[in-house]
Amino acid sequence: MTASTIPPHVRAIVLRRDGYQCIALEIDRDAGWCKDTWGHIITRWPDRDPGPQYLTMSHTKDEDELMMGKKTTPDEWHLVSLCPWHHQGFAAGSNWEAVHRNDIRRYLHGIYDRKSR
């Protein structure tokens, strides 16, 4: 298994932990609408939520892990749920996930006590 392969049970843990939604608005109130791969707003209906089928897993390295081009360990301590737009979309010339990487780390640290792993 490579570092980029996310086991289905880990994806399920991360989705459940993040409430089956993109965490961008929880981290950044100005994150804007969640969008699909093509930039279309993801609409939610009361009786039919697109939920996890649109969500991607974003790998977030520890602060001291600076290996460019290599993903971190595919475990719940390094993954968050993001819509395609907040994961890889570009707005105003920048990638939301890259700009908010430290905020994502704080989110994960707030959930997990790193020393207890």
N, C-alpha and C positions, 0 to 999 in steps of 0.2 A: 504494500500500500504506500503510495507517495504522500508527501505532505499536503498536496492539494486535494486528495481524495477525502471527502467527508463521509464517514460511515452514516447510514440512515438513522441509527439510534442516536447519534450525536446531533444530527440535524433536528430530530424530534425534540431532544432536550432543549436545544437553543430556541426553537420556535415556541415551545411551551413557556420557557423562561421569559421570553420577550413578548408574550401575550399574543402571539401569532400576528404581529404587525411590525412594520418598519420602526426602528427606534429613533429615527432622525428627529422627529418632533419632541421626543422626550429629552434629547440632548440639546437641541437648538430650536427654540420657538420660532425662529425665522427660516426654518429649513424649507418651507414651502410645501406644495402638493407632492404626494407620492405619485410617481409616473412609471409606466411600463418601459420596455426597451426602446420603443419608438417615440417616447416623450409624451404620450397621451396620459392624461390624468386617470389614475385608477379610481373608479367609482365604486362606492360601497352601497349595497342595497340592504335594507333591514332584514330581508328574508334570505339573502344570498350574498355572502361575503366572499370575495375572491381570495382573501386570506393568503395562506402559505404558498399557493401555487405560483404567485408572483414574487415571492420573497427569495432573495439570494443570501448566501452566507458570506460575510466579509471577514477575512482573516486579519487579525490585529496583532502585530508582534509586540513583545514587551519592549519597553523603552530602550533597553540596552542591546537589543537584538537588531543589528543594522545590516543584515545580509540582503543586499539589493537583488531583486529578481527571484528570491526564494520565499515561499510561504512558510508560515509558522506551523506548529503542530495543530492538526485538525481536532481540537477538543473544545469543550464548552467554555474554557477559560480564555480562549483566544478568538472566539467567533461571536458575531452579532448578526441579527436579522435586519437586512436593508432591502428596500424596493430597488429595482434596477436603476432608477434615476439617481438615488442617493448613493448607490454603490459605485456606479460607473458613469453616470451622466455628467455633462458639463454645463454649468451655468455661469455666465460672466467669465468664461475662460478658466474656471477652476473646478476641480472634482470635489464634491461635498465630503466624501469619505476621507480623502487625503487631507483636506483642510482641517477636519475635525478629529483627526486620529488621536490626539491627546485627550479630547473629550470622551471618545469611545473608550480609551484606556481607563479613564476615571470612572466611567459607567461600569466597566467590568470589575475594577477594583472595589467599587461600592457594593457589588454583589458577592464577590468571592474574597475570602481572606487568603491571600496568596501563600501564606505560611502553612495553611492547613492541607495543602495538596499533597 
